[in-house]
Amino acid sequence: MIRTLLLAALFLLGGVARADTLTWRFDFPEGANMGGTWGYFGDEFGPYTGEVVSTKLVFKDFTMDAPGDANEFFFTFDVPALGKESWIGLMGPDLGWSGSGVFNHTFTTDRYNGEIREGRFGVQIDGAGGYFAGESYIEITVEGLRADPLFEDSFDNNYDEEE
């Protein structure tokens, strides 16, 4: 009898603590000069909770026309996790970029893994006159939870009002 009750309790509680694999992605604008901050790490339903398990950065076809110099490219991103490292900082020389032309750089790492932290985070890109001609983005994979399902319907529904 006790085994049955314990098994039933485990079954019921097991569904409560279910984590999902979530992906957060930010596509960089074509004009590679921007900065921005977010108030929380999540989606339109609210903040995520859990852990960052992978970070992917893609710079595809960053184009620097002459007389520009890709050596002056600058990128920073505050990773919203309490990991070994929480800041990505890259400059043209770090990437081996110099002069004019088309440049690419991609990495996927667990270096920024850790528990998601609350609060603001941001990005800054100074393309030094260059632009992204290809699909360029940062993508963070999370093992965690979205905001409470209560908020998934949103409060922006247009209901017919009775007169």
Buried (B, 14 or more C-beta within 10 A) or exposed (E): EEEEEEEEEEEEEEEEEEEEEBEBEBEBBEEBBEEEEBEBBBEEBBBBBBBBBBBBBBBBEBBBEEEBBBBBBBBBBBBBBEBEBBEBEBBBEEBEBBEBBEBEBEEEEEBBBBEBBEEEBEBBBBBBBBBBEEEBBBBBBBBBBBBEEEEEEEEEEEEEEEE
